[in-house]
Amino acid sequence: MQDNMREKILDESYWQNRYESAETGWDAGAITTPLKNYFDQLTNKDMDILIPGGGNSHEAEYLFNLGFRNITVIDIAQAPLENLKRRVPAFPTIHLLHQNFFDHSGKYDLIVEQTFFCALDPALRANYAKKMHELLKPGGKLSGLLFDDPLQDRNPPPFGGSMDEYRTYFEPYFRFKVFESSYNSIPPRKGKELFMILLRND
């Protein structure tokens, strides 16, 4: 764990307090353009989708409104799951899991990454990549956004990183269909994000 994290325990209580005190600067308040455009071209409404560390889950809300119904959201804090349920009362409660991602079991066609990876202690990044592989079905995809920025001017989380670093975690488990700078990021993140579509190694 980095030196500036030694006194900070990123547990359920930490994240619950962040939501209760509205310290959620990573939350754009709506789905961001890269994921919106990606979701708009998905055609199989029956696919099983996981959004881990989903937070307020604007992505889950958008997918649900598009007609996707097999969406599971996991968060270690209860507050963001309740926020999603208030905004989308029809969202199945059984698919809102108050759980540690690393304790989850299931099989999915698509896992969506949006500000979860950057919220984890960097010591867990290799475990993240391995767990994603375990949770995907054969032919499954891990898609979404990663920060391409050291974020050294902040008091993490979020934790930054680089394309070269991330490759070391994912290469043992995935083939890289898309792994490049995001051309359509929202203005505050322009030039600071990577968009990825990673295919599970079977």
Biotite code that builds the C-alpha atoms (Angstrom):
import biotite.structure as struc

atoms = struc.array([
    struc.Atom([0.000, 0.000, 0.000], chain_id="A", res_id=1, res_name="MET", atom_name="CA", element="C"),
    struc.Atom([1.302, 3.460, -0.790], chain_id="A", res_id=2, res_name="GLN", atom_name="CA", element="C"),
    struc.Atom([2.661, 5.568, 2.086], chain_id="A", res_id=3, res_name="ASP", atom_name="CA", element="C"),
    struc.Atom([-0.205, 8.058, 1.937], chain_id="A", res_id=4, res_name="ASN", atom_name="CA", element="C"),
    struc.Atom([-2.657, 5.172, 2.295], chain_id="A", res_id=5, res_name="MET", atom_name="CA", element="C"),
    struc.Atom([-1.191, 3.573, 5.415], chain_id="A", res_id=6, res_name="ARG", atom_name="CA", element="C"),
    struc.Atom([-3.677, 5.355, 7.681], chain_id="A", res_id=7, res_name="GLU", atom_name="CA", element="C"),
    struc.Atom([-6.622, 4.923, 5.324], chain_id="A", res_id=8, res_name="LYS", atom_name="CA", element="C"),
    struc.Atom([-8.582, 1.676, 5.386], chain_id="A", res_id=9, res_name="ILE", atom_name="CA", element="C"),
    struc.Atom([-10.666, 1.297, 2.237], chain_id="A", res_id=10, res_name="LEU", atom_name="CA", element="C"),
    struc.Atom([-13.366, -0.815, 3.838], chain_id="A", res_id=11, res_name="ASP", atom_name="CA", element="C"),
    struc.Atom([-17.155, -0.698, 3.892], chain_id="A", res_id=12, res_name="GLU", atom_name="CA", element="C"),
    struc.Atom([-17.215, 2.022, 6.541], chain_id="A", res_id=13, res_name="SER", atom_name="CA", element="C"),
    struc.Atom([-14.850, 4.243, 4.555], chain_id="A", res_id=14, res_name="TYR", atom_name="CA", element="C"),
    struc.Atom([-16.938, 4.068, 1.372], chain_id="A", res_id=15, res_name="TRP", atom_name="CA", element="C"),
    struc.Atom([-20.277, 4.361, 3.187], chain_id="A", res_id=16, res_name="GLN", atom_name="CA", element="C"),
    struc.Atom([-19.016, 7.538, 4.837], chain_id="A", res_id=17, res_name="ASN", atom_name="CA", element="C"),
    struc.Atom([-17.899, 8.937, 1.481], chain_id="A", res_id=18, res_name="ARG", atom_name="CA", element="C"),
    struc.Atom([-21.410, 8.506, 0.065], chain_id="A", res_id=19, res_name="TYR", atom_name="CA", element="C"),
    struc.Atom([-23.172, 9.779, 3.176], chain_id="A", res_id=20, res_name="GLU", atom_name="CA", element="C"),
    struc.Atom([-21.014, 12.912, 3.201], chain_id="A", res_id=21, res_name="SER", atom_name="CA", element="C"),
    struc.Atom([-21.361, 13.364, -0.588], chain_id="A", res_id=22, res_name="ALA", atom_name="CA", element="C"),
    struc.Atom([-17.587, 13.101, -1.085], chain_id="A", res_id=23, res_name="GLU", atom_name="CA", element="C"),
    struc.Atom([-18.032, 11.490, -4.481], chain_id="A", res_id=24, res_name="THR", atom_name="CA", element="C"),
    struc.Atom([-15.970, 13.613, -6.824], chain_id="A", res_id=25, res_name="GLY", atom_name="CA", element="C"),
    struc.Atom([-15.479, 10.676, -9.180], chain_id="A", res_id=26, res_name="TRP", atom_name="CA", element="C"),
    struc.Atom([-19.225, 10.544, -9.856], chain_id="A", res_id=27, res_name="ASP", atom_name="CA", element="C"),
    struc.Atom([-20.019, 12.436, -13.064], chain_id="A", res_id=28, res_name="ALA", atom_name="CA", element="C"),
    struc.Atom([-23.725, 12.479, -12.191], chain_id="A", res_id=29, res_name="GLY", atom_name="CA", element="C"),
    struc.Atom([-24.707, 10.579, -15.334], chain_id="A", res_id=30, res_name="ALA", atom_name="CA", element="C"),
    struc.Atom([-23.340, 7.951, -17.673], chain_id="A", res_id=31, res_name="ILE", atom_name="CA", element="C"),
    struc.Atom([-20.277, 9.265, -19.506], chain_id="A", res_id=32, res_name="THR", atom_name="CA", element="C"),
    struc.Atom([-19.985, 9.386, -23.285], chain_id="A", res_id=33, res_name="THR", atom_name="CA", element="C"),
    struc.Atom([-17.589, 6.459, -23.896], chain_id="A", res_id=34, res_name="PRO", atom_name="CA", element="C"),
    struc.Atom([-19.798, 3.949, -22.100], chain_id="A", res_id=35, res_name="LEU", atom_name="CA", element="C"),
    struc.Atom([-23.031, 5.419, -23.435], chain_id="A", res_id=36, res_name="LYS", atom_name="CA", element="C"),
    struc.Atom([-21.787, 4.997, -27.005], chain_id="A", res_id=37, res_name="ASN", atom_name="CA", element="C"),
    struc.Atom([-20.549, 1.499, -26.272], chain_id="A", res_id=38, res_name="TYR", atom_name="CA", element="C"),
    struc.Atom([-23.826, 0.407, -24.692], chain_id="A", res_id=39, res_name="PHE", atom_name="CA", element="C"),
    struc.Atom([-25.827, 1.881, -27.568], chain_id="A", res_id=40, res_name="ASP", atom_name="CA", element="C"),
    struc.Atom([-24.285, -0.622, -29.995], chain_id="A", res_id=41, res_name="GLN", atom_name="CA", element="C"),
    struc.Atom([-24.947, -3.700, -27.826], chain_id="A", res_id=42, res_name="LEU", atom_name="CA", element="C"),
    struc.Atom([-27.728, -5.814, -29.331], chain_id="A", res_id=43, res_name="THR", atom_name="CA", element="C"),
    struc.Atom([-28.128, -8.853, -27.047], chain_id="A", res_id=44, res_name="ASN", atom_name="CA", element="C"),
    struc.Atom([-30.507, -7.682, -24.346], chain_id="A", res_id=45, res_name="LYS", atom_name="CA", element="C"),
    struc.Atom([-30.345, -11.108, -22.677], chain_id="A", res_id=46, res_name="ASP", atom_name="CA", element="C"),
    struc.Atom([-26.647, -10.990, -21.830], chain_id="A", res_id=47, res_name="MET", atom_name="CA", element="C"),
    struc.Atom([-25.570, -11.274, -18.201], chain_id="A", res_id=48, res_name="ASP", atom_name="CA", element="C"),
    struc.Atom([-23.857, -8.047, -17.162], chain_id="A", res_id=49, res_name="ILE", atom_name="CA", element="C"),
    struc.Atom([-21.911, -7.289, -13.985], chain_id="A", res_id=50, res_name="LEU", atom_name="CA", element="C"),
    struc.Atom([-21.015, -3.795, -12.771], chain_id="A", res_id=51, res_name="ILE", atom_name="CA", element="C"),
    struc.Atom([-18.613, -4.209, -9.820], chain_id="A", res_id=52, res_name="PRO", atom_name="CA", element="C"),
    struc.Atom([-17.958, -1.344, -7.442], chain_id="A", res_id=53, res_name="GLY", atom_name="CA", element="C"),
    struc.Atom([-20.913, 0.194, -9.205], chain_id="A", res_id=54, res_name="GLY", atom_name="CA", element="C"),
    struc.Atom([-21.372, 3.178, -6.925], chain_id="A", res_id=55, res_name="GLY", atom_name="CA", element="C"),
    struc.Atom([-24.416, 5.214, -7.930], chain_id="A", res_id=56, res_name="ASN", atom_name="CA", element="C"),
    struc.Atom([-24.568, 3.052, -11.052], chain_id="A", res_id=57, res_name="SER", atom_name="CA", element="C"),
    struc.Atom([-25.571, 5.495, -13.752], chain_id="A", res_id=58, res_name="HIS", atom_name="CA", element="C"),
    struc.Atom([-24.375, 2.772, -16.144], chain_id="A", res_id=59, res_name="GLU", atom_name="CA", element="C"),
    struc.Atom([-26.826, 0.232, -14.697], chain_id="A", res_id=60, res_name="ALA", atom_name="CA", element="C"),
    struc.Atom([-29.646, 2.772, -14.913], chain_id="A", res_id=61, res_name="GLU", atom_name="CA", element="C"),
    struc.Atom([-28.861, 3.500, -18.557], chain_id="A", res_id=62, res_name="TYR", atom_name="CA", element="C"),
    struc.Atom([-28.656, -0.180, -19.495], chain_id="A", res_id=63, res_name="LEU", atom_name="CA", element="C"),
    struc.Atom([-31.904, -0.927, -17.668], chain_id="A", res_id=64, res_name="PHE", atom_name="CA", element="C"),
    struc.Atom([-33.651, 1.869, -19.547], chain_id="A", res_id=65, res_name="ASN", atom_name="CA", element="C"),
    struc.Atom([-32.350, 0.391, -22.807], chain_id="A", res_id=66, res_name="LEU", atom_name="CA", element="C"),
    struc.Atom([-34.100, -2.872, -21.986], chain_id="A", res_id=67, res_name="GLY", atom_name="CA", element="C"),
    struc.Atom([-31.306, -4.942, -20.486], chain_id="A", res_id=68, res_name="PHE", atom_name="CA", element="C"),
    struc.Atom([-32.609, -6.897, -17.529], chain_id="A", res_id=69, res_name="ARG", atom_name="CA", element="C"),
    struc.Atom([-29.822, -9.266, -16.461], chain_id="A", res_id=70, res_name="ASN", atom_name="CA", element="C"),
    struc.Atom([-27.716, -6.593, -14.772], chain_id="A", res_id=71, res_name="ILE", atom_name="CA", element="C"),
    struc.Atom([-26.008, -7.209, -11.436], chain_id="A", res_id=72, res_name="THR", atom_name="CA", element="C"),
    struc.Atom([-24.493, -4.362, -9.427], chain_id="A", res_id=73, res_name="VAL", atom_name="CA", element="C"),
    struc.Atom([-22.063, -4.949, -6.573], chain_id="A", res_id=74, res_name="ILE", atom_name="CA", element="C"),
    struc.Atom([-20.869, -2.391, -4.075], chain_id="A", res_id=75, res_name="ASP", atom_name="CA", element="C"),
    struc.Atom([-19.197, -2.692, -0.694], chain_id="A", res_id=76, res_name="ILE", atom_name="CA", element="C"),
    struc.Atom([-21.292, 0.239, 0.548], chain_id="A", res_id=77, res_name="ALA", atom_name="CA", element="C"),
    struc.Atom([-25.060, 0.123, 0.949], chain_id="A", res_id=78, res_name="GLN", atom_name="CA", element="C"),
    struc.Atom([-25.774, 3.795, 0.240], chain_id="A", res_id=79, res_name="ALA", atom_name="CA", element="C"),
    struc.Atom([-25.138, 3.817, -3.538], chain_id="A", res_id=80, res_name="PRO", atom_name="CA", element="C"),
    struc.Atom([-27.250, 0.696, -4.022], chain_id="A", res_id=81, res_name="LEU", atom_name="CA", element="C"),
    struc.Atom([-30.109, 2.460, -2.253], chain_id="A", res_id=82, res_name="GLU", atom_name="CA", element="C"),
    struc.Atom([-29.543, 5.523, -4.429], chain_id="A", res_id=83, res_name="ASN", atom_name="CA", element="C"),
    struc.Atom([-29.940, 3.427, -7.574], chain_id="A", res_id=84, res_name="LEU", atom_name="CA", element="C"),
    struc.Atom([-33.096, 1.776, -6.265], chain_id="A", res_id=85, res_name="LYS", atom_name="CA", element="C"),
    struc.Atom([-34.631, 5.183, -5.516], chain_id="A", res_id=86, res_name="ARG", atom_name="CA", element="C"),
    struc.Atom([-33.910, 6.395, -9.039], chain_id="A", res_id=87, res_name="ARG", atom_name="CA", element="C"),
    struc.Atom([-35.013, 3.144, -10.720], chain_id="A", res_id=88, res_name="VAL", atom_name="CA", element="C"),
    struc.Atom([-37.643, 1.502, -8.477], chain_id="A", res_id=89, res_name="PRO", atom_name="CA", element="C"),
    struc.Atom([-38.196, -1.313, -11.000], chain_id="A", res_id=90, res_name="ALA", atom_name="CA", element="C"),
    struc.Atom([-34.557, -2.403, -10.803], chain_id="A", res_id=91, res_name="PHE", atom_name="CA", element="C"),
    struc.Atom([-34.619, -5.896, -9.194], chain_id="A", res_id=92, res_name="PRO", atom_name="CA", element="C"),
    struc.Atom([-33.408, -5.707, -5.607], chain_id="A", res_id=93, res_name="THR", atom_name="CA", element="C"),
    struc.Atom([-32.049, -9.239, -5.957], chain_id="A", res_id=94, res_name="ILE", atom_name="CA", element="C"),
    struc.Atom([-29.539, -7.869, -8.465], chain_id="A", res_id=95, res_name="HIS", atom_name="CA", element="C"),
    struc.Atom([-28.229, -5.199, -6.076], chain_id="A", res_id=96, res_name="LEU", atom_name="CA", element="C"),
    struc.Atom([-25.525, -6.912, -4.053], chain_id="A", res_id=97, res_name="LEU", atom_name="CA", element="C"),
    struc.Atom([-24.044, -5.368, -0.929], chain_id="A", res_id=98, res_name="HIS", atom_name="CA", element="C"),
    struc.Atom([-20.861, -7.374, -1.061], chain_id="A", res_id=99, res_name="GLN", atom_name="CA", element="C"),
    struc.Atom([-17.085, -7.349, -1.409], chain_id="A", res_id=100, res_name="ASN", atom_name="CA", element="C"),
    struc.Atom([-16.346, -7.903, -5.097], chain_id="A", res_id=101, res_name="PHE", atom_name="CA", element="C"),
    struc.Atom([-13.630, -10.443, -4.333], chain_id="A", res_id=102, res_name="PHE", atom_name="CA", element="C"),
    struc.Atom([-16.166, -12.630, -2.480], chain_id="A", res_id=103, res_name="ASP", atom_name="CA", element="C"),
    struc.Atom([-18.565, -12.715, -5.409], chain_id="A", res_id=104, res_name="HIS", atom_name="CA", element="C"),
    struc.Atom([-19.230, -15.768, -7.542], chain_id="A", res_id=105, res_name="SER", atom_name="CA", element="C"),
    struc.Atom([-21.119, -15.875, -10.811], chain_id="A", res_id=106, res_name="GLY", atom_name="CA", element="C"),
    struc.Atom([-20.646, -16.012, -14.564], chain_id="A", res_id=107, res_name="LYS", atom_name="CA", element="C"),
    struc.Atom([-21.135, -13.076, -16.906], chain_id="A", res_id=108, res_name="TYR", atom_name="CA", element="C"),
    struc.Atom([-21.005, -12.217, -20.586], chain_id="A", res_id=109, res_name="ASP", atom_name="CA", element="C"),
    struc.Atom([-19.894, -8.645, -19.932], chain_id="A", res_id=110, res_name="LEU", atom_name="CA", element="C"),
    struc.Atom([-18.273, -6.900, -16.976], chain_id="A", res_id=111, res_name="ILE", atom_name="CA", element="C"),
    struc.Atom([-18.269, -3.103, -17.006], chain_id="A", res_id=112, res_name="VAL", atom_name="CA", element="C"),
    struc.Atom([-15.381, -1.143, -15.487], chain_id="A", res_id=113, res_name="GLU", atom_name="CA", element="C"),
    struc.Atom([-16.088, 2.430, -14.435], chain_id="A", res_id=114, res_name="GLN", atom_name="CA", element="C"),
    struc.Atom([-14.073, 3.982, -11.549], chain_id="A", res_id=115, res_name="THR", atom_name="CA", element="C"),
    struc.Atom([-13.846, 0.689, -9.622], chain_id="A", res_id=116, res_name="PHE", atom_name="CA", element="C"),
    struc.Atom([-10.289, -0.295, -10.530], chain_id="A", res_id=117, res_name="PHE", atom_name="CA", element="C"),
    struc.Atom([-8.993, 3.143, -9.517], chain_id="A", res_id=118, res_name="CYS", atom_name="CA", element="C"),
    struc.Atom([-10.758, 2.904, -6.139], chain_id="A", res_id=119, res_name="ALA", atom_name="CA", element="C"),
    struc.Atom([-8.901, -0.250, -5.122], chain_id="A", res_id=120, res_name="LEU", atom_name="CA", element="C"),
    struc.Atom([-5.617, -0.339, -3.283], chain_id="A", res_id=121, res_name="ASP", atom_name="CA", element="C"),
    struc.Atom([-3.099, -0.832, -6.132], chain_id="A", res_id=122, res_name="PRO", atom_name="CA", element="C"),
    struc.Atom([-1.820, -3.936, -4.328], chain_id="A", res_id=123, res_name="ALA", atom_name="CA", element="C"),
    struc.Atom([-5.082, -5.610, -5.412], chain_id="A", res_id=124, res_name="LEU", atom_name="CA", element="C"),
    struc.Atom([-4.758, -4.923, -9.133], chain_id="A", res_id=125, res_name="ARG", atom_name="CA", element="C"),
    struc.Atom([-3.336, -8.313, -10.087], chain_id="A", res_id=126, res_name="ALA", atom_name="CA", element="C"),
    struc.Atom([-6.094, -9.992, -8.057], chain_id="A", res_id=127, res_name="ASN", atom_name="CA", element="C"),
    struc.Atom([-8.656, -7.810, -9.831], chain_id="A", res_id=128, res_name="TYR", atom_name="CA", element="C"),
    struc.Atom([-7.529, -9.045, -13.246], chain_id="A", res_id=129, res_name="ALA", atom_name="CA", element="C"),
    struc.Atom([-7.578, -12.671, -12.110], chain_id="A", res_id=130, res_name="LYS", atom_name="CA", element="C"),
    struc.Atom([-11.026, -12.318, -10.529], chain_id="A", res_id=131, res_name="LYS", atom_name="CA", element="C"),
    struc.Atom([-12.431, -10.734, -13.675], chain_id="A", res_id=132, res_name="MET", atom_name="CA", element="C"),
    struc.Atom([-11.224, -13.717, -15.679], chain_id="A", res_id=133, res_name="HIS", atom_name="CA", element="C"),
    struc.Atom([-12.901, -16.079, -13.199], chain_id="A", res_id=134, res_name="GLU", atom_name="CA", element="C"),
    struc.Atom([-16.239, -14.252, -13.369], chain_id="A", res_id=135, res_name="LEU", atom_name="CA", element="C"),
    struc.Atom([-16.475, -14.126, -17.161], chain_id="A", res_id=136, res_name="LEU", atom_name="CA", element="C"),
    struc.Atom([-17.996, -16.848, -19.274], chain_id="A", res_id=137, res_name="LYS", atom_name="CA", element="C"),
    struc.Atom([-15.963, -18.249, -22.174], chain_id="A", res_id=138, res_name="PRO", atom_name="CA", element="C"),
    struc.Atom([-15.961, -15.518, -24.796], chain_id="A", res_id=139, res_name="GLY", atom_name="CA", element="C"),
    struc.Atom([-16.817, -12.905, -22.183], chain_id="A", res_id=140, res_name="GLY", atom_name="CA", element="C"),
    struc.Atom([-15.601, -9.305, -22.196], chain_id="A", res_id=141, res_name="LYS", atom_name="CA", element="C"),
    struc.Atom([-14.273, -6.819, -19.688], chain_id="A", res_id=142, res_name="LEU", atom_name="CA", element="C"),
    struc.Atom([-15.061, -3.364, -21.058], chain_id="A", res_id=143, res_name="SER", atom_name="CA", element="C"),
    struc.Atom([-14.846, 0.154, -19.773], chain_id="A", res_id=144, res_name="GLY", atom_name="CA", element="C"),
    struc.Atom([-12.505, 2.907, -18.717], chain_id="A", res_id=145, res_name="LEU", atom_name="CA", element="C"),
    struc.Atom([-9.253, 3.223, -16.779], chain_id="A", res_id=146, res_name="LEU", atom_name="CA", element="C"),
    struc.Atom([-7.429, 6.388, -15.793], chain_id="A", res_id=147, res_name="PHE", atom_name="CA", element="C"),
    struc.Atom([-4.353, 7.020, -17.935], chain_id="A", res_id=148, res_name="ASP", atom_name="CA", element="C"),
    struc.Atom([-2.969, 9.523, -15.457], chain_id="A", res_id=149, res_name="ASP", atom_name="CA", element="C"),
    struc.Atom([-0.736, 9.190, -12.364], chain_id="A", res_id=150, res_name="PRO", atom_name="CA", element="C"),
    struc.Atom([-3.188, 11.365, -10.368], chain_id="A", res_id=151, res_name="LEU", atom_name="CA", element="C"),
    struc.Atom([-0.260, 12.271, -8.114], chain_id="A", res_id=152, res_name="GLN", atom_name="CA", element="C"),
    struc.Atom([-1.728, 15.628, -7.190], chain_id="A", res_id=153, res_name="ASP", atom_name="CA", element="C"),
    struc.Atom([-4.594, 14.001, -5.324], chain_id="A", res_id=154, res_name="ARG", atom_name="CA", element="C"),
    struc.Atom([-5.109, 12.283, -2.008], chain_id="A", res_id=155, res_name="ASN", atom_name="CA", element="C"),
    struc.Atom([-6.129, 8.843, -3.252], chain_id="A", res_id=156, res_name="PRO", atom_name="CA", element="C"),
    struc.Atom([-8.354, 7.135, -3.984], chain_id="A", res_id=157, res_name="PRO", atom_name="CA", element="C"),
    struc.Atom([-8.697, 7.394, -6.935], chain_id="A", res_id=158, res_name="PRO", atom_name="CA", element="C"),
    struc.Atom([-5.358, 5.826, -7.777], chain_id="A", res_id=159, res_name="PHE", atom_name="CA", element="C"),
    struc.Atom([-3.866, 6.487, -11.182], chain_id="A", res_id=160, res_name="GLY", atom_name="CA", element="C"),
    struc.Atom([-1.637, 4.493, -13.467], chain_id="A", res_id=161, res_name="GLY", atom_name="CA", element="C"),
    struc.Atom([-0.516, 3.949, -17.026], chain_id="A", res_id=162, res_name="SER", atom_name="CA", element="C"),
    struc.Atom([-1.238, 1.758, -20.020], chain_id="A", res_id=163, res_name="MET", atom_name="CA", element="C"),
    struc.Atom([2.050, -0.114, -19.649], chain_id="A", res_id=164, res_name="ASP", atom_name="CA", element="C"),
    struc.Atom([1.366, -0.887, -15.994], chain_id="A", res_id=165, res_name="GLU", atom_name="CA", element="C"),
    struc.Atom([-2.158, -2.088, -16.666], chain_id="A", res_id=166, res_name="TYR", atom_name="CA", element="C"),
    struc.Atom([-0.993, -4.423, -19.420], chain_id="A", res_id=167, res_name="ARG", atom_name="CA", element="C"),
    struc.Atom([1.098, -6.372, -16.923], chain_id="A", res_id=168, res_name="THR", atom_name="CA", element="C"),
    struc.Atom([-2.045, -7.230, -14.939], chain_id="A", res_id=169, res_name="TYR", atom_name="CA", element="C"),
    struc.Atom([-4.324, -8.117, -17.829], chain_id="A", res_id=170, res_name="PHE", atom_name="CA", element="C"),
    struc.Atom([-2.034, -9.878, -20.320], chain_id="A", res_id=171, res_name="GLU", atom_name="CA", element="C"),
    struc.Atom([-2.037, -13.245, -18.468], chain_id="A", res_id=172, res_name="PRO", atom_name="CA", element="C"),
    struc.Atom([-5.843, -13.436, -18.644], chain_id="A", res_id=173, res_name="TYR", atom_name="CA", element="C"),
    struc.Atom([-7.092, -11.428, -21.623], chain_id="A", res_id=174, res_name="PHE", atom_name="CA", element="C"),
    struc.Atom([-6.673, -10.639, -25.292], chain_id="A", res_id=175, res_name="ARG", atom_name="CA", element="C"),
    struc.Atom([-6.725, -6.933, -26.106], chain_id="A", res_id=176, res_name="PHE", atom_name="CA", element="C"),
    struc.Atom([-9.412, -6.070, -28.649], chain_id="A", res_id=177, res_name="LYS", atom_name="CA", element="C"),
    struc.Atom([-9.371, -2.352, -27.789], chain_id="A", res_id=178, res_name="VAL", atom_name="CA", element="C"),
    struc.Atom([-6.922, -0.710, -25.385], chain_id="A", res_id=179, res_name="PHE", atom_name="CA", element="C"),
    struc.Atom([-6.368, 2.894, -26.357], chain_id="A", res_id=180, res_name="GLU", atom_name="CA", element="C"),
    struc.Atom([-6.849, 6.511, -25.371], chain_id="A", res_id=181, res_name="SER", atom_name="CA", element="C"),
    struc.Atom([-10.530, 7.378, -25.128], chain_id="A", res_id=182, res_name="SER", atom_name="CA", element="C"),
    struc.Atom([-11.391, 9.848, -27.892], chain_id="A", res_id=183, res_name="TYR", atom_name="CA", element="C"),
    struc.Atom([-14.795, 10.827, -26.480], chain_id="A", res_id=184, res_name="ASN", atom_name="CA", element="C"),
    struc.Atom([-14.153, 11.287, -22.759], chain_id="A", res_id=185, res_name="SER", atom_name="CA", element="C"),
    struc.Atom([-16.077, 13.958, -20.903], chain_id="A", res_id=186, res_name="ILE", atom_name="CA", element="C"),
    struc.Atom([-14.116, 17.257, -20.728], chain_id="A", res_id=187, res_name="PRO", atom_name="CA", element="C"),
    struc.Atom([-12.690, 16.860, -17.181], chain_id="A", res_id=188, res_name="PRO", atom_name="CA", element="C"),
    struc.Atom([-11.207, 13.479, -18.175], chain_id="A", res_id=189, res_name="ARG", atom_name="CA", element="C"),
    struc.Atom([-10.114, 14.327, -21.712], chain_id="A", res_id=190, res_name="LYS", atom_name="CA", element="C"),
    struc.Atom([-6.703, 12.839, -22.433], chain_id="A", res_id=191, res_name="GLY", atom_name="CA", element="C"),
    struc.Atom([-6.702, 11.018, -19.088], chain_id="A", res_id=192, res_name="LYS", atom_name="CA", element="C"),
    struc.Atom([-8.663, 7.845, -19.871], chain_id="A", res_id=193, res_name="GLU", atom_name="CA", element="C"),
    struc.Atom([-8.152, 4.556, -21.653], chain_id="A", res_id=194, res_name="LEU", atom_name="CA", element="C"),
    struc.Atom([-11.062, 2.709, -23.217], chain_id="A", res_id=195, res_name="PHE", atom_name="CA", element="C"),
    struc.Atom([-10.770, -1.073, -23.190], chain_id="A", res_id=196, res_name="MET", atom_name="CA", element="C"),
    struc.Atom([-12.502, -4.121, -24.560], chain_id="A", res_id=197, res_name="ILE", atom_name="CA", element="C"),
    struc.Atom([-10.650, -7.162, -23.249], chain_id="A", res_id=198, res_name="LEU", atom_name="CA", element="C"),
    struc.Atom([-11.587, -10.699, -24.329], chain_id="A", res_id=199, res_name="LEU", atom_name="CA", element="C"),
    struc.Atom([-11.283, -13.504, -21.825], chain_id="A", res_id=200, res_name="ARG", atom_name="CA", element="C"),
    struc.Atom([-8.549, -16.029, -22.569], chain_id="A", res_id=201, res_name="ASN", atom_name="CA", element="C"),
    struc.Atom([-10.308, -19.404, -22.710], chain_id="A", res_id=202, res_name="ASP", atom_name="CA", element="C"),
])
